[in-house]
Amino acid sequence: MREHLSALARAGAEAVGVRTVAELESVDALVLPGGESTTMCRLLRVYALEQPLRERLAAGMPTLSTCAGLIVLSREVVDGRPDQLALGALDVVTRRNAFGRQVDSFEADLHIEPLGVAPFRGVFIRAPQIETTGDEARVIATLNGAAVAVEQGPHIGLCFHPEMTDDLRVHQHFLRVVDEATERSVA
């Protein structure tokens, strides 16, 4: 979370950590970071954030989800635990740890359509894989023919960690998505 907060601040946003329902209600958008998806799901339940998050997602709150965050926002999770949350904000099926264990982590140059021509260095750490995309999700980056980044309305889902680079383009793109969503909700 710390790296996302830093990247968002460098990109010009006022970013805060969200751990309570009141904090969730106070923000315009949310980043669901990497980490351990089953732990994230457990904490969403322990801190009574699951239902308020579902409601904010349904209301169109923009999200940037990376790695484990992508798993949480998927409509279905392959190889998840029986109690694994899949909030369904992204019309994708993901597989946990599909790119291997921690020792199999890697970096790769990606062409991410909304970011322009210059490649973006994707950092894949125990990364999930997007197995399938539904009609609602638009693939914006692939690696070896497989989707590794999608957009769906105000939601962006990534298999990799943009916060682990000095390249702010993903976070800047997310802030543009937030601005557009905020303008629509005000109008």
C-alpha positions in Angstrom: 0.0 0.0 0.0 2.9 2.4 0.9 4.2 2.3 -2.7 0.8 3.1 -4.2 0.3 6.0 -1.8 3.7 7.4 -2.8 3.1 6.9 -6.6 -0.3 8.6 -6.3 1.1 11.5 -4.3 3.9 12.0 -6.9 1.2 11.9 -9.6 -0.6 14.7 -7.9 -3.3 13.0 -5.9 -4.2 13.3 -2.2 -4.0 9.6 -1.2 -4.9 8.1 2.2 -5.0 4.6 3.5 -8.4 3.0 3.9 -9.0 0.6 6.7 -12.5 1.5 8.0 -16.0 2.0 6.6 -15.7 5.7 7.4 -12.5 6.0 5.4 -14.0 4.1 2.5 -17.0 6.4 2.5 -14.6 9.5 2.4 -12.7 8.6 -0.8 -13.6 9.2 -4.4 -11.6 6.1 -5.7 -9.8 3.1 -4.4 -6.6 1.2 -5.1 -6.7 -2.5 -4.2 -3.0 -3.3 -3.9 -1.1 -6.5 -4.2 -0.5 -8.8 -1.3 -2.2 -12.0 -0.4 -5.8 -12.1 -1.8 -7.2 -14.5 0.8 -5.8 -12.3 3.6 -7.3 -9.3 2.0 -10.7 -11.0 1.7 -10.5 -12.1 5.4 -9.7 -8.5 6.4 -12.6 -7.1 4.4 -14.9 -9.3 6.4 -13.2 -8.8 9.8 -13.5 -5.0 9.4 -17.0 -5.1 7.9 -15.9 -3.6 4.6 -17.2 -6.2 2.2 -20.8 -4.9 1.9 -19.8 -1.2 1.9 -17.2 -1.9 -0.8 -19.7 -3.9 -2.9 -22.1 -0.9 -2.6 -19.4 1.6 -3.6 -18.4 -0.6 -6.6 -22.0 -0.9 -7.7 -22.3 2.9 -7.5 -19.3 3.3 -9.9 -16.4 4.1 -7.5 -13.3 3.9 -9.7 -10.7 1.3 -8.7 -7.2 0.4 -9.7 -6.5 -3.2 -8.7 -3.1 -4.8 -8.9 -2.2 -8.4 -8.5 -4.1 -9.6 -5.4 -6.5 -6.7 -5.8 -7.3 -7.9 -9.3 -8.2 -11.3 -7.9 -10.6 -9.7 -5.3 -12.4 -7.7 -8.1 -12.7 -10.6 -10.5 -16.1 -12.3 -11.1 -14.5 -15.7 -10.6 -11.2 -17.0 -9.1 -9.6 -20.3 -10.2 -7.5 -22.0 -7.5 -8.9 -19.9 -4.8 -10.0 -21.0 -1.4 -13.7 -21.9 -0.9 -14.3 -18.7 1.1 -12.4 -16.6 -1.5 -14.2 -13.3 -2.3 -14.8 -12.4 -5.9 -16.6 -9.1 -5.9 -17.3 -9.2 -9.7 -16.5 -5.6 -10.5 -14.3 -6.9 -13.4 -15.8 -9.4 -15.8 -12.7 -11.6 -15.7 -11.8 -15.0 -14.4 -8.4 -15.0 -12.7 -6.0 -17.8 -11.6 -4.0 -17.1 -8.4 -0.2 -17.4 -8.6 -0.4 -18.5 -12.3 3.0 -17.1 -13.2 4.7 -19.1 -10.4 6.0 -18.7 -6.9 8.0 -15.8 -5.5 11.2 -17.1 -7.0 9.6 -17.0 -10.4 8.9 -13.3 -10.2 10.0 -11.3 -13.4 9.8 -8.1 -15.2 8.6 -7.5 -18.8 8.0 -4.6 -21.1 4.4 -4.1 -21.9 2.4 -2.1 -24.4 -0.5 -0.7 -22.4 -2.9 0.8 -24.9 -4.0 3.9 -22.9 -0.4 4.9 -22.0 0.8 5.5 -25.5 3.7 3.9 -27.5 6.5 3.8 -24.9 6.7 0.4 -23.2 5.8 0.1 -19.5 7.9 -2.2 -17.3 5.6 -4.6 -15.6 6.8 -6.2 -12.4 5.2 -9.6 -11.9 5.4 -11.0 -8.4 3.5 -14.3 -7.7 1.2 -12.8 -10.3 -2.3 -13.9 -11.2 -3.3 -14.6 -14.7 -6.4 -13.4 -16.4 -7.8 -16.7 -17.8 -10.8 -15.3 -19.6 -12.5 -11.9 -20.1 -16.2 -11.4 -20.5 -17.9 -8.9 -22.8 -17.7 -6.0 -20.4 -13.9 -6.1 -19.8 -11.6 -4.6 -22.4 -8.0 -6.0 -22.6 -5.5 -3.1 -22.6 -2.2 -5.1 -22.4 -1.1 -8.6 -23.1 2.0 -10.7 -22.4 2.8 -13.6 -24.7 -0.8 -13.5 -26.0 -2.4 -13.5 -22.5 -4.3 -10.6 -21.0 -2.4 -8.9 -18.2 -4.4 -5.7 -17.9 -8.1 -4.8 -18.4 -10.4 -1.9 -18.1 -14.1 -2.0 -17.4 -15.9 1.3 -16.9 -14.1 3.0 -14.0 -12.1 -0.1 -13.1 -8.6 -1.0 -14.1 -7.2 -4.5 -13.3 -3.5 -5.4 -13.6 -1.7 -8.7 -13.0 1.5 -6.7 -12.3 2.7 -4.0 -9.9 3.0 -0.5 -11.4 3.9 0.9 -8.0 7.2 -1.0 -8.1 8.6 1.3 -10.8 9.4 5.0 -11.1 7.0 5.2 -14.1 3.9 7.0 -13.0 1.8 6.6 -16.2 -0.5 3.9 -14.9 -1.3 6.0 -11.8 -1.7 9.1 -13.9 -4.1 7.2 -16.2 -6.1 6.0 -13.2 -6.3 9.6 -12.0 -7.8 10.6 -15.4 -10.3 7.8 -15.0 -11.2 9.1 -11.5 -11.6 12.7 -12.9 -13.9 11.5 -15.7 -16.0 9.4 -13.3 -16.2 12.3 -10.8 -17.3 14.7 -13.6 -20.0 12.3 -14.7 -21.3 11.8 -11.1 -21.5 15.6 -10.6 -23.3 16.2 -13.9 
